[in-house]
Amino acid sequence: MKKNILIIASVVAAFFVSSCTQTYNLTEDNTHLLNVASSAYTLPTVAELQVTPTKISFQMTYNNNLSLKDISAFSESPKVQYMVKLTLNKAAAKYDADIIVAPNYSIATSEDYRKVTVTITGYPATYTNFRTATAADMEIIKGGNSGSEVVPCSASSINDRSWNEFYAR
């Protein structure tokens, strides 16, 4: 009888211990993080950026799991950066854009501090007319044509705050 009680107690204890494990869920939508490797040599390619003239606004709301450290080091917080980047990517997907040009964001908590709302504003844009770069294009890229200015832009640069602040001046 004691043996049966010991077995039942062990099973119940194992059940309680296993039910206390934490599970996590992560969704990542950044395809620009994939490294594409090729041994082929390609010619430089240029494209036009077709920017929509209408400014959009897009927001997402998250559960507030920010710590005091996240709030005090706001611009360096991985949690805040994740919320901003995810909102930016979802905005680009909603408006069928490759990037959001001149993105600005604002973050606000609800009155009860349980939710965080991230709002992104900017201009949706798509890359069009891909073509092999000409000698004139290469001269502009090198900076030889003083009448034109080339702004470096990539999927990761729109999420980089220093890039955004530099070109917002």
N, C-alpha and C positions, 0 to 999 in steps of 0.2 A: 504494500500500500504506500509506504514512504517513497518507494522507487517511482511509482506512478505520479505522485504529487510532485516529486523532484523533476520529472520529465515535463509535466504540464507547466510548472513554474518556469523551467528553462525556455519552453516554447513561448510562453507569454512574455518573458523578459526579452527574448530575441525579437518578438514582434514589436515591442515598444521601442527598442533600440533602433531597429530598421525604419520605423516610421518617423524618426526624428531627423533623418538625413535631409539635406537641402538640395533642391534641384534648381537649375538655372536655365534660362532660355535666352538665346541671343540670335538676332537677325541682323545680317550685314548686307547692304545693298551696294557697296562700292566696288564696281567692276574695275575701276582704274587702279586698284591695288594689285591686280593680277599682273605678273611679270610675263611679258611675251618675249620669248627668245627666238632668234632666227640667225642662221648662219649666212643668209643671203644679204647682199648689199643692195640698198635701194637708193633711188634718187630722192632729194628733198622734195617734200610735197607741201603745197600751200593750199589754204582754203579761205573762203570768205565767211565772215560771221554775219548772219542775218539776224539782227536784233529787232525784237518786237517793240514798237514805239509806246506801247501801253505798259505802264508799271503794274505789276501784280503784287498781291499780298496773300500770304499763305501761312496758316498757323496750325500747330499741333500742341496737344496738351499731354503732359506726362505726370506720373505720380512723383511727388516731391521726395526724393531720397538723397537730397544734397546735404552734406555735412557742413559744419562750421568751416572746415578747411576748404571745401569747395567754394564757399561764399567769400572767404577772405582772399583766396587766390583764384578769383573768378576766371581770368583769362587763361590760366594754366590748368584748370580743372578738367580731367578727362571726361567726367560725367557731363559737364556743361558743353564741352566740345562735341561729344557724341550727340547730344540733343540737337545742337545747332546743325551739325552735318547731316543727321538723319532728316531733319525738317527741310533742309536745303535740297537734299536728294529727292524727297517726296514731292516738293514743289516743282522741281524740274520734271519729274515723271508726270505729274498732273497736267502740266502745261505743254507736254511733249517737247521739251527743250533739251538740248545737249548740256547747256550751262545756264546759270542765272548771272547776268552781267550786273555789276555794281550792287552786289547783295548787301543788304543791311539787315540786322536782326535786333530784336528786342526780346527780353525775357522778363516775365512778370509772374509773381506767385499769386495764388488765389487769396482771398481774405482770411481763410482758415489755414493757409500755408500748406495745404495737402496736395495741391496741384501746381505745376509749373507750366506756363504757356509760352512757347517760342513762336514769334512771328517773324517771317522772312518777307522782305520786300525787295524788288529788283525787276530787271527786264529779262524775260525768257529769250534765249537765242539758240540758233541751230547753225551748224557748220554746213556750208553748201559749196558747190563748184570746186571740188578737190581737183587739183591738177599738179603736174610736175613743175617745180619752181624754175623760172627763167633767170637769166643773168641779171635782169633788172630787179627781180624779186630778191635775189641774193644780195644785191647791192643795198637794197632797203633794209634787209635783215642785218647786214653788217653795220648799218648806220651811215652809209655814204650819201643818202639822199636827205638833205636837211629839211625838205618840205614834208616829209612823211615821218610818222612815228609808229613804231611797231611796239605793241604792248604784249609781253609774253603772257600766254594764257593756257592753262591746262585744267583738267578736271580737279586736280589737287590744289591748284593755285586759287581757285575760287573759295576754297575752304580755309585758306591761310590768312589769318587776320592781318599780318604785316603787309601782305600784298594788297589787301583791300584798303588798308589805311593809307598806303603809299599812293595809290592811284585815285583815292578820294580827295586828295589835296588839290 
